[in-house]
């Protein structure tokens, strides 16, 4: 086989017994039909998972990584890399999730792990690189995506069309060149540029859009579905709605050959003001919840005084 296909897994596995069957059936087996496949992994060696937002409290992280039959696997202890002064700028722009930066730090772990997994795969010089989270239940076969992208000459980044939020979906990707793979995998390097340009807190989906928009890569939107599986075995109910008008606009902006065209500038303004509106709504909701909590506390004090 002349084609080389890398599959990079990164982050936290949680429990591969629940997700690996779908990974093997929908990703690994289809890839092996079209080329030589090698698997590269970077994982954090958390013994236990504690994530209040996802309802995972002191749950053992099953490190059954040998299921992957990997070419190379490396691990890191969590949080150590956050001490790097490169990341200090992140905290200056605030915590939009109001969870003491836990969500943002989880994103940082994801981006750091993604870069490390890709780095150990580069010597393989693959024609196609798949970036996959190991804690997802993949519901559709990637065979057609793999087959089609091996014959496309442009630098393409395939992304899920659903849940793009204020940017682009960052759950998984298929990249058909070393250039497009670098843009996708190394976006952690764009964080300070992103923060200095947009002047607001870090958002994973928006960072992905920012990084691709400032590159020469193009995007394809695919409808392949994947659900998050928690360490406690719960499968997150996801919304797989088809692309909305905004993500179609973002695709148009990125895929334009000449990014100075008037129509492109007009669409950029639409995206800009949409994100401004999101920020205002988030701020309004924050103050609404803040006032609500204050009122509840005051009422509790009065209740004690009355009784």
N, C-alpha and C positions, 0 to 999 in steps of 0.2 A: 504494500500500500504506500503510495507516495504522499498522501496527505497526513499531516500531523495535527492532532487535536489535544489541547490542554484543557483540563477541568480543574478549576481552582475553588476549593472550599475554604471558608474562613469564618472566624467569629467563635461562637459557642455552639456545640453540638446538641446540648440538652440530653436527648436520648435517641440515638440513631435507630434503635429497634422500631421506633414509630415512623421515622421518616425515610430510612434507607431503602425499603422496598420500592417506594415511589421514585427515588433517585436512581436506583438501578434500572427500573423498568422504563422510565421516561427520559432519562438523560444518558446514562452510561452505555446501556445496550444499543440505543440508536446511534450514538457516536461511534461505536466500534464497527458499525456497518460501513462507515465512510472513511476510516483512517486509523492510524496508530494512535491509541489513546493513552495518555499518562495523567495521573491524578496528583495534584499538589495541594498540600493543606497547611494552613496556619491556624492554630487554635489557642485559646486562653485556657490555662489549666485550673480553672475554678473548681474547687472541690464541691462547693455548694452555690446555688443560685438564689440570690435575694433581690427581687424586683417587685416592689409594692405595686407599681403601675400595672404589671401583667399578672398580679396575684400569685407570684412565685415566691414563697417565703421559706428560706432554709431548706430547699429541695436539692438532693444530691444530683450532681452533674455526672451522668453516666459517660465515662470516657472510653466507649467501645469503638475507638477510631480504626481498629484493624479491619473493620467491615469494608473500608474503602479500598484495600489492596493498593495503597498509594505508592507512587514513585519516591516522594519525599514528604516528610511531615516535620514541622517545627512548632514549638510551643513557647509561650511567654506567660509570666505571671501577670495578672491584671493590675492596672493602675500605675505601674512603674513608669511607663513612657510618658504619663501625664505630667511628670515633674520637669520635662523639657521646657525651657523658657519659650520655645516656639509657640506653645499652646496658651501662654498666659493671656494673650490678647482676647481669647474667647470669652473670658469671664467679665471683661470690661463692658460687653454689650448686653449683659443681662441674661436672665433665665426665663424664657417665654413659657416654659412648662410649669414653673413655680414648684419644682421638686428638688430644690437645692442642687441644680445642675446635673441630676442623676441621668435624665434623658439625653442631655447633650454629651455627657461623658460616655454613655452607652454608644452613641453615634461615633464618638472619637475612637472607641475600641473597635468598632466595625470597620472604620476607614483605615486604621492602623493595620489591622489584621488582613484586610483586602490587599493593601500594598505589599505586605510581607509575603503573602501567598503568591502574588504575581511575580515578585522578584525571584523566588526560587524556581519559577517555571520558565523564565526567560531563555535559559540555555537550551531548552528543547526546541526553540525556534518554530513554534507551531504555526499552522496556517489559520487556525481558529482557536479562540480562547473562550471558554464558558466560565462565568463567575457565578457561583451558586452558594446560597446559604444552606448549611446542613440541617437547619431547624425548620425547614419548610416542607410541607406535604405537596408535592408537585402533581397536579391533576391532569396535565396534558402532555403528550409526547412531543419532544423537541426534534423529532426526526426531520420534518420538513424544513425547519429553521436551519438545522445543521447542513442538510443537503444543499439548500438554496444559497447559503452564505459562503460555501466553499467555492462557488463559481462567480461571486460578485467581486469586482476589482476595486470598487470604491472603499474608503475607510468607513465602515458602518458599525454603529453601536445599536444593537437590538434591545429595546426596553419594553416592559409591560405597559399596556395602554391605560390601565386602571390605577386608581389611587395616586395620581400625580401631585395632588395638593398644590402647593405654590410653585412647584418645579416639575421634576420628572421622577417616575417611579424608580427607586433604587434597590429593589429586592433582589433582582438577578439580571444578568445580561449575557448576550452572545456577541463577541467582537470578532470581526473577520480579518483583522490585520494587527500587526504589532503596534502600529501607531494608535489605532482606535482602542486597543487594550490598555495601552499606557495612559491614555486620556481618562478612561474609566477607572482604572485601578489606582492611579496616583493623585486623585483629586484632593487628598488630604493636604497636598502641597499648595493648593489654591486657597486654603482657608483664610489666611491673612489678607490676601488680595480681595477675596469676597467680602470680608468684614469691612475693610477700608473703603470698598466701593459702595456697598449697599447700606452700610451704617445701621445695621440691625442685627439681632441675635442670629446665631447659626441655626439653619434648617437643612436637614439632609437632602431633601428633594430639590430645594432651591440651589444648593451647592452643586449638585449634579448638573442642573440646567446651566448654571453659571460656567462651569468648567467646560462643558461640551460647546456652549455658544462661543467661547473664546478660542476654540480649536478649529481645525479644518475637517473634523469628523462629521458625519451625517448620522441621523437616527432613523430607524425603522420602528414603528410601533406594532407590537404583537399582542394577541389576546390570550396568551398562555396564562393559566391560573396557578396560584400557589397559596396555600394557607399556612399561617404560622402555627406551630405546635409547641405548646408550653412544656416545661419540664415536668409539670404535674399531669401531663397527658391530655390536657384540654386543647381542642382545636379551635383557634380563633375564627369567629365568623367574619368573613371578608366580603367587601363589596366589589364585584367585578363588572361594574357598569362600563359600557363602551365609551370611547373617547368623547370628551365634551369639546365645545368650541375652543376653549382656551388652550388645551393641549395641541389641537390642530394648528392653532396660531403659533405656538412655540415650535412645533415641527417645521412650519413654514419658515420661521425666522432662522433656525439653525441650518436648514437645508438649502437656503438661498446661496447661489454662487457669489453674487455681488451683494454684500451685506449693507451697502450704503444706499440702496434703492429707497425711494420715498415710501412705498408700500410697507417695506420692512420696518422703517422708522416709525410709521404709524402703528404697526402691530406691537412694536416695542413699547410704545406709550400705553397701549391697552394693558399689556402685562404689568407695566410699572404701576399704573393707577389701581389695577386690581390688587396687587400686593399691598399697596398703601391702604386700600379699603380693608383688607384682611387684618392689617396691623391695628386699624382703628377699632374694628369689631372685637379683636382680642383684648385691646385695652379697655373697651367698654365692659366686656364680660368680666374682666379682672376686677374692675372697680365695683361692678354689681355684686360679685361674690364677696368682695371685701366688706362692702357695706352691710350685706346680708349677715355675714359672720359677726360683725360688730353689734348689729341690732340684736341678734340672738344672745350674745353675751350680756348685753345690757338688760334684756328681758329676764335672763336667768338671775341676775343680781337683784332686780326688782322683785322677782318671785320669792327669793330668799328673805328679802326684807318684809314682804307682806305676810309670809307664813312663819 
